[in-house]
Amino acid sequence: MKEIKDITELRIGMTIASKKTQFPMKVVGIFCCSYPKLDNNKDVIYADFEGNEGDVFEYSINEIYIEDGKQ
């Protein structure tokens, strides 16, 4: 489990997990609107998992972490 300090640490295709559910998902989109890095709470990470037929999941940077060894 690797904490995320800055949105620039994330890349499309990385495996992340929600701190609440700990369910692994792939990053499918990143919306960065905190310029110049003033407020990370406005950044949005979109994640999805294989087989999902619904909408993608939206997370803030404070709600997720990077899965170890799955970057």
Secondary structure as UniProt FT lines:
FT   STRAND          2..3
FT   HELIX           7..9
FT   TURN            12..13
FT   STRAND          15..18
FT   TURN            19..21
FT   STRAND          24..31
FT   TURN            35..36
FT   HELIX           40..42
FT   STRAND          44..48
FT   TURN            50..51
FT   STRAND          57..59
FT   HELIX           61..63
FT   STRAND          64..66
FT   TURN            68..69
//
